[in-house]
């Protein structure tokens, strides 16, 4: 896995590091086009805590600006086809979690959710798009700005051939880091981008972040391997069961309806039902066995790397007794 600012662990480590508030302020001011006098990062965390807290999930940045708005920033490299739905759900949570028993709605702070995406999700040409809730027949009338969504699509940014005339383009060139020439130009045109680049390189030099990134990549490989194993087992099981049930069903239906047409229809229906049932059984059995085997391999790798049992218990859903059993097999 490439280590740069587009990596979610590096991204959060950089923007939440104490003393780096001015970088986050500069990025937000360039995107939101508003002045920020005060910014406070919520939930500052160490590199190790970032991975332990969410090995495979979201590593978002939450901050308040001018004590009046809540901003949440997330970077996503892979398109899971649920970006809009996840964003809407998370925005609703950030609103609802502000309200306690006895609180008034007038105390709610507006929420701004910023998605930096390494893929395209919207059917519009602009690379930075802001949502607005307006009246259907009066599009110039904004109903509410309690939740605002921003979608920054990096492929569109690259395609736009930016001239890096403003700070937003400079920040996106640094975050994307797809074209070394472009990020170098951003450093030359914007002093704060140059300083940010030096800070990112300092973070990347830390051995701990390389270790964390390696662990996360291993977890991704293990997850992909587990899914492949499940699919392979399920397919074989499904085909066997499907053929068997299909032939049985087909023979019965064929004998009832007589001759070739009945046999053909029966076998077709039987194969469909059999494959479906077989796939389901195969997935259930394969999932259970696959997860157990892959978890054992992950634990072995951790033990071989010298990790202590307490850290393994915290990182992997496994008990101390199960870890001792794995050690006996090594």
Helices and strands as residue ranges (DSSP letters): H 8-16, H 21-32, E 39-42, H 47-53, E 61-65, E 69-76, H 83-96, G 105-107, E 110-117, E 128-130, E 133-135, E 138-144, E 147-153, H 154-159, H 167-176, H 180-189, H 191-204, H 207-257, H 259-304, H 309-315, H 320-329
